[in-house]
């Protein structure tokens, strides 16, 4: 696929997990990818190396999105045109009873405040017809005990819908990809735990745990030119989670 040749994409949290797969997929589609990471330089370098080994273009940019200057740092080296922004970086929160005000501020800073201001900063660099894609979660419609994390994803869903309306006159689409249970460091309870894996398999119509590539392919779909008429949507990408 070469549909994104000549385009530049920013993928936050692309050092690991879903973000890495998204960066690799958009690069395979032809985009030059800004591989953002928070602190894990070695993992970000692995993402860049995998992309360049496959013939793609990428470079890594470090910015701690939990810090007040995180978004400024991220944009120090990003220039126009920026055609695709994928807000993927996020952190999990403790259980409701254990969440301190600092935990709450941190999870909202990384998961909500940063995407909001990344988009604000990116828009002047984005041509008409660009793509904004936020990575949310199914935890907006099924209950988990880590309430602060779930609340951040609800905020992203609202952001996507309202922003799609605001940016429609520029033909910029804004969509929200909402993964189900997907193998990554965030789900370390699945690692070496066949019983947990079997439990997940039983909840999913398509009968397996999601892989980062399952999410990356969905991001590629909404990033493509063919998705020009899709905007303001929250797209569940979960293999049929809790269908009954
Ligand atoms: P991981 O924990 O595997 O990776 C998180 C990424 O975010 C890393 O690249 C990390 O960078 C970056 N990051 C974390 N904290 C910061 C920070 N303070 N500043 C900048 N970057 C930071 O997560 P996943 O790949 O599992 O999740 C990716 C997205 O998918 C998230 O939005 C998550 O909420 C969502 N999601 C995941 C699901 C799953 O089952 N895995 C299900 C539903 C949604 P570094 O490596 O440098 O630390």
Boltz pocket constraint, residues with backbone or C-beta under 6 A from the ligand:
constraints:
  - pocket:
      binder: B
      contacts: [[A, 12], [A, 13], [A, 14], [A, 15], [A, 16], [A, 17], [A, 18], [A, 19], [A, 36], [A, 37], [A, 38], [A, 39], [A, 40], [A, 41], [A, 43], [A, 63], [A, 64], [A, 65], [A, 66], [A, 67], [A, 87], [A, 88], [A, 89], [A, 90], [A, 91], [A, 110], [A, 135], [A, 136], [A, 137], [A, 138], [A, 178], [A, 179], [A, 180], [A, 181], [A, 182], [A, 183], [A, 184], [A, 185], [A, 186], [A, 187]]
      max_distance: 6.0
